[in-house]
Structure formats: structure tokens, C-alpha cells
Amino acid sequence: MRTSLILLVTSILIGLTHPVVGQQTWSQSGEQLRYTLDDCIAIALQRNIDVRQVYASSQAAAANLTQAFGQYLPAANFGFNYNRQLTNLREQISIVNGVPIRGEPLPNTYSANLNVGWTLFNGFRREADYDAASSAVSAAEADILFQRLAIAFNVTRAYIDVLRTEQVVRARSENLSLSRATFERVKALYDNGRAPITQLTSQETEVANQEVAVVQAENDHDLAKVNLLTLMNVDPTQNATFDPAVLPSEATSLQVEEFRTTIGSEQQSIDRAMASRPDVRAAQDREEAAQATVTSATAGYYPTLQATGGYVWRNFEFSNFDNQGQWFVGLNLQMPVFDQFRTNQQIASATFQHTQRSLEVARLEQQLRQNVRSAYLQLRTAERNLDITERALRTAQLNFDAMQERFTVGGAQLVEVQQANFQLITARINRVTAVYGYLDARTFVEFATGLFTESVK
């Protein structure tokens, strides 16, 4: 059997039996669970329905390859037959040399046969069938790899979104604490007669608005966790947290330059994706299988040569195998003369399937170019946002600190502090969005260009 079949069966067994890192934690209840990104990916790969479906289809492809290999082997059939006559049991009369001979009735009849057939040539049909089945197995292997990568990719992006929304909640909460501290300061000034009631009510309104923003951020974070847990195919109502340490919380210019060096130019990424992405390889394997099917269909124009042999035995008693049995061998040659255009129809149908597969490869390659282009555009935008938000956060922090000091000594109005605070929280959230947007863009580029792997680097 070919190595591809062995590898396929091995991968199926690994996929079905591989233990999950977080399997014990998510099966428990009543306690807070903590996942890493590798935990989430491992659980999703084990429990995801699409992954289990491609493993099932790969088993069918492996069975087809085994059957195609079996065409090279001889076929053997053994049969045994027993009959007993129930009526009209009369004395038997046989004529031997003109002399009638009477005998007892023989109600029992036994027969056995062993037939062996071996196809020597059938117009290269079995060779084409084997090539088609082998390509189908390779396509199934690639389908497994791509489906696993797709699940890991979606889980990674959802994990990034969970961390992003968590950072937004933290920024909103810290900003709410600052607003409350400002409110307490304004209230103290008001109680001492040094601030009008309008400043107190204005800051109280600001605190309420910040509370609403925190509630909305917490809801967005909860929805992001539900989305991730659903992708993992676990209970989305469980009390779970996710480890932020597995991904960087900042993106420096050095990291940006190193990643750009790793991925290379856009054309280099397209070439790498064409050569390494499993979905492209699966489509190409299916095209090769369809081409082999065309070759198999043309076998109808060729003669078929088959070697036969076996053993036949028949008797009225269960004995005399040596005397009554016969061994035989033979050759069977069949030459097609006219098959009512059946072969023509099969060739046309196989050619159509091959054309469809070829168009699917071309469509996938075009889609791949589009994905790489989109990924590079998203990455470029994310890189620009990193630079802009870094400058905006730095200046917003300086402005807010200055306004706080001026307000403390009475040199700034409350509305100026509120405006500076609004600019600061906006800059902080934009920075969080930019950092995790960059991580998401990197993940998209890695997946589109064939660099993405299941585990965290």
C-alpha cells in the first residue's frame, strides 16, 4: 500500500485520539476556567463538527484506495451446493453397452466450485482508477490540514477579539475611576463654596456617561467570549477567562519590520501560498483525480484479457473428490466492437468533470490572490494605525496630565479637563484597537500566505 494511505490512516487516528489540553477544565462546572490560546485551539479541533466530518470523508477515500489496489490482485470465489430430491424416487435404469442396469435412486446431489480470475489487461483502467483514488486520498489529507488550519485561524481571531474587548473594558474602567475622582474633587470644591453647582452636575453627568460606556464595553467583551466558546463547541455560558500573556499587548516598530521581512513582497507571498496552502493542494489533487478518470473512461476502447482457473466437483455422494473433480485454467479475451456509444458518453462525462475541477483550481487561485491582496492592505492599514495611535496617545496623556495640574491650582475649567479626559480615553481605546487590529492583520496575512500554524509560536 502506498505511503499516502499509511499517513492518512495515522493522521485520522491521531486526530480522533489526541488528548485535549483543557479537556478536564471545560468539563467541570461551578468554577472559573482559564484558557490559553493553545487550549482553545486544541478543544476546537477535537470537538468541531467540520473537522470530524473531513476525517470521516478521508476514511472513505482511504477505502477507495484500498479497493483500487485490490484490482491488481486476483479475485477468488468458492461455492458449495447441495440438493435433495423429495418426490418421484424411483429405481434408476441406466443403459450400458445395450444392457439395462438397475440401481437405487440417488436423491442427493453435491457440487462445489472454486473460481479464480486475474485481470491481465483492461485498457489501463485499473491503473487510472488507482491514480484517481490515490489523488483523492492526497486531497483528503490536504482537506484535513486545511480544515484544522481554518478552525485554528478562526479561533485565533476570536481569541484576539476577546483580549481586545477585555483591554477596552479595562481602559473604560480606569477612565471611570478618573472621572469619579474628579467628581469627588469638584464635590469638595462645591461643598467649600469654591465651585458652582453646574460644575458638580456636569461632572456627575460625565461619570454616568462613563458608566454607560463601561457597561457597553463589558457587554461587547461577554459577546466576544460567547463567540469564542461557541467556536470551541463548548458551553458558552461557562465562567471562563482567557490568558492574555500568550499574545503581545504592544506592537513595536521592530516587530513590524521583522514581520515584513518574514512575509516578503506580495508576489512572494502569493507564490508561497500557491505552493504551500493545503486547500490549493487539495484542489490540484482533485483535478489530477479527474484526469485519471478520463483515462479510465477511455479503457472502453481497449480489449480486456483475463486469466481464469479453478476447480469443479459434482457427485451424488460426498466423496470421490479426486475422481469426480476437475481442475481447469483458461484465458478470456473480450474485444469491444460496438457498445452503443457508452464509452463516448463516459469519456464526455469524465472530461466535463475534469474541466470543472480545472476551473475550480483557477477560481481558487484567483481567490487566493484576492485574499493575499486584502491581507496586505489590512496589514498596511494596521501599521499606519499603530503609528498614528502611538502619537495620539502620547500627546493626549500629556495634555490630560497638564489639564489635571492646572485644574488643581484653578488654572483650568472643568470643561477643559473633561475634554482632555475624553481625548485621552479615545486615544487609549484607539491604541488598543490598533494593537489588536495589527495582531489580527498579521494572523490574516499568515493564513492567506501559508505561514499560519495550529499552535502558538
N, C-alpha and C positions, 0 to 999 in steps of 0.2 A: 504494500500500500504506500502511496506517496506520502512525503513528509508533511505536506499541507494538511492532509487528513488527520495525521497524528497531532499536529499543532492545534488544529481546530478542536478536536476532542479534548485536548489538555486545557485549552482556554475555557471551554464550556464547564469542565469540572472545577476549574479554579473559580470561575465566576459564580458557580452555584454553591460552592462550599467555603469561599473565602470569608473569614470572620470579620465582623464589623467592629471598628474601634469603639464606637459609642453604643453598641447594641444593648449592653446592660443598663446604661443610664436612661435611654429613652423608653425602656420598658417599665421603668419604675414610675411611681406617682407620688404626689404629696410632697415633693421637694423640688428645689430649684436645680435645673440641669444646666450644665455649661458645656458648650460645644466648641471645638476648634473647626477650622475650615476643612481639614482632612477628615474629621469626624463626619461633618455634613456630607462631604462627597462620598465617603465610604458607605454611609447609610443609604444615600440616594441611589448609589449604584446597585446595592443589594435589593432595595425594595421597589425601585422604579419599574413600572409595568412595561414601558417601551423596551427597556434593557432585557427584561425577561422574555419579551416577545422575539427579539432578534436572536437570543440564544436558542429559542425553540425552532425558529426557522433555519438556523445553522445546523441543527441536528438533522433536519430533513435534507439539507444539502449534503451532509456527510453520508446519509443513507443512499442518496442518489449516486454518489461517487462510488460507494461500495458495489452497488448494483452494476454500474458501468464497468467496473473492474471485473465483475463476475462474468461478463460477456466473453472474456478471454479464456475462461475455464470451460471444460466440458460439462454438459448437463446430463444428469443420470436420473432415471425413474425406475422404480421397481413396483410390480403389480402382482397380486395373487388373487385367483378367482376359484370359488367353489360353488357347484351346482348339484342339486339332488332332484332326481325325477320322482314325483309323488304319485302319479297315476300311470295306467297302461304299462304296468311292469310285467311284461310277458317274456317267455323264453326266447332267447336270441338265436337266430339261424343265420349262419354265415356259409357261403359257398366257397370252398377251397378246392381248386382243380376239378371243378364239376361235382364235388361231393358235398352234400349239405352236412353241416356240423352244427349241432345244437349246443347252446350254452346258457348259463344262468344270466338273468337280467343284470345289467350294470347301471344302477341308479345314480352313482356318484361320479362326478366329473371334476377333476382338479386341473388347474393351469397356473403357470407362473411365467413372468417375463421380466427381463432386465434390459432396458434400452439406454444406450449411451450415445449422445450426439455432440459433436465438436465442430463448431463453425471454423472453417479454414480461411474463408474469404467471403465477405459480404459487401464488397464495394467500398471499403474503408468506413463503413457505418459505425462499427464499434469503436474504431479509433477516434472518429469525430465525436461520438457520444461520450467517450471518456474525457476528451479535451473539454467538451462543454460542461460536464459535471465537475471537472477539476477547476475550471474557471468560476463556476458557481460557488464552489467551496471557498475559493480565494475571495470572491465578492462577499460571501457571508462573514468571513474573518474580518474584512475591512468594514463591513456594516457594524459588527460588534465594537470594533475600535472607535468608529465614528460616533456611534450612539453613546458610548461611555464618555467620549470627549465632550459631546454635546450636553450631556447631563452635568458633567463636571463644570463646563463653561457656564451653564445657566445657574447652577448652584453658586459658583464663584461670584457672578454678577449680583445675585440676590444677597449674598453674604456682604459684599461691598456696600450695597444699599442699606443693609441693617446697620453697619458701622457708621455710614454717613448720617443716617437719621438719628443714631444714638449721639453722635457728636453735635448735631443740631439741637437736640434736647438739652445737652449739657450747656451749650452756648446760650440757649434761651433761658435756662435756669439761672446761670450765672448773671445774665443781664437782668433777670427779675430780681435777684438779690441786690444788685447795684441800685436798681430803681427803688426798692424798698428802703435801702439805706439812705438814699437821697430823700425819700418821703419822710423818714424819721428826722432827718436834719432840718427839712423845711418845717415839719411839725414843731420841732423845738424852737425854731425861729419865730413861728407863728405864736406859740404859747408865750414867748417873751416879748411879743409885740413888734418884732423886727421884720415880719413878712406878712403880706396881705393874704386874705382868705383865698383869693384867686390862685395864688401860687400853690397853696395846700390842695385845693380841689383839682388843679391841673396835674399835679404830681400824682394824686390819688387815681385820676383817670389813666395816667401813664402806667401805673402799677397794674391796674385792671386790664389794660390792653396787653401788657406783657404776660399776664396770667393766661389770657386767651391764647396768645402765641405759644406758650408752653404746653397748654392742653392740646393744641393742634399738632405741635411737634411730637408729643407723646403718642398721639393717635397715628401719625404717619409712621412712627417707629414700630408701633404694635402691628400695623398692617404689613410693614416690611418683614417682620418676624413671621407673621402668618404665611406670607408668600414663600419664604424660605422653608419653613416647616412643611408646607404643602408640597414643595418640590422634593423634599426628602421623603414624602409619603408617610409621615408620622402625624400624631395627633397635634393639630395646630393650636389647641387650647392649652397645651402644657406650659408650665412656667419655666422658660428657657432663657439663658443668656449666651452670648457668643464672645469668644476670646478675641479682643482687638489686637493682641500682640502679634498675631500671625501675619498681619499686613502693616506696612509702614503708615504712620499717621501724617507724614510730611513727604514732600517730593522736592528734592534739591535740584539745582541746575546740573550737578554732576550726574545724578541718577538719570535725568532726562537725556543728557549727552551719551551716557553709556548705553541706554536702551536704543537710541537712534543708531549707534554704531552696531548694535547687535542685529537689528532688523534690516539694516542696509537700505538701499533705494527701493522705491515702489516696484520697479520692474524685477529686481532681485527677489522681492517677497512674492511676486506673482509666480515667478519660475519655481521658487521653493515650494509654494503651495501646490502647484501643478504636480510636483514630483513627490510630495510627502503627505498630502491630505488623504485620509482613508476614504472619504466619500468619492473623490476623483478616481482613486484606485478601484473602488467597487464598481463604479460606472464603466470604467475601461474593461474590467474583468467580465462584466455582463455583455459588453459589446463583443469581446472575444468568444464568449459562450454562444452568442447569437450567430457569429460567423461559423463556428463549428457546427451549428445546427443546419446551416446552409449546405455544408459539406455532407452532413448526414443525409439530407434530403436527396442529394444527387446520387446517392448509392442505389436508388431505384433503377438507374440505367445500367447497372453492372450485374453480372451473374453472381449467383451465390453457390458456394461449394461447401458441402458439409460431409464430414466423416461420421459414419454410424456403426454401431456394433451392439452386441448384446447376447442374450441367452433366452431361449423359448422352451418351455416344457409343458406337455399336456398328457394326462393319463386318467384312467378310470380308477386307479388306486394311487394312494400316496406313497409311491415307491418308484424304482426304476428311473432315477434321475439321470443316470449315465446312459441308459439305453434309449429313453424317450426324449431326452433334452437335446437341443441343438444350439451351438454357438454360431454366430454369424458376424461378418463385417461387411461394410459397403461404403460406397461414395454416392452422394446425391448432388447433382448439378442442376440448377434451375436458371434458365436464361429468360429474362423478360422480353416479351415480344410486343405486347400491347396491353397496357394497364388502364385503359380508358382515361388517359391524361391525369392519373392520380399523382404520378411523380411530378408532373409540371405544376400541379396545384400546390404540392408540398414545398417545392422549391420557391414558388412565388410567395407563399406564406412565410417561409423562413427568411427570405430576402426582405420582406416587409418588416419582420421583427428586427432584423439586423439594422435596417435603416432607422427604425425607431430608436434603437439603442445608440446608434451613432449620433442621432440628433440630441438625445439626452446627454451624451458626453459633451457635445458642443454647447448645449444650453447651460450645463453645469459649469463649464469653463468660463463662459461669459458671466455667469452669476458670481463665480469666484473673483473675476477681475473687478466686478462691481463691489463685492464685499471688501476686497483689499483697498480699493479706492476710497470707499466710505470710511473704512477703519483709519486710513491715513489722514483723511480730512478731520475725523473726530479727534485723532491724536493731535493734529496741529492746533485745533481749537482749544483743546485741553491744555496744551503747552502755553498758549497765549494767555489763557485764563490764569494759569499759575503765576505768571509774571505780573499780570495786572492786579490780581488779588493780593499778592505779596506787598506790592507798593501801597495799595489802598488800605490794607490792614495796618501797615506801619504808620502811615500818616493819620489814620483815624484814631489809633491808640494815642499818638502824641497829642492830637487835638483834644481828645477826651480828657487826658490827664491834665492838660493845661486849663481846660474849662472847669474841671473839678477844683483845682487850686484857686482859680480866680473867683469861683462861686463861694468858696470857703471864706475868702477875705472880703467878699462883697463886690468884687470887680466884674462879675458876670451875672446876667439874668438867668432865671431858671429855664426859660425857653431855649437859651443857648446851650445849657447843659443837656436838656432833653434832645436837642438837635444833634449834639455831639454824640450822645448815647445812641441815638437812632443810627447815625452813620457808623458807629463802632460795631453794633450788633449786625448791621447789614454787611459790613466788611468781614466780620468773623464768619457769618454763615456763607457768604460768597467764597471765602477761603476754604472752608470745609467742603463745600460743593465742588470747588476747583480741584482740591487734592484727590478726593474720592472719584471725581469725574475723570481725572487723569489715570487713576488706577483702573477704572472701568475701561477707558480707552485703550490702555495697554493690554488688558485682557482680551478685548475685541481684536486688536491687531495680532496678538499671539494666536488666537483661534483662527482668524482669517488667513494667516500666512503659514500655518502648520507648525508653529512653535509651542502651542499650548500642550500641557501635560495634565494628567489627572491629579497629581499630588502637588502640594505647595513647595516651591523651591526654597 
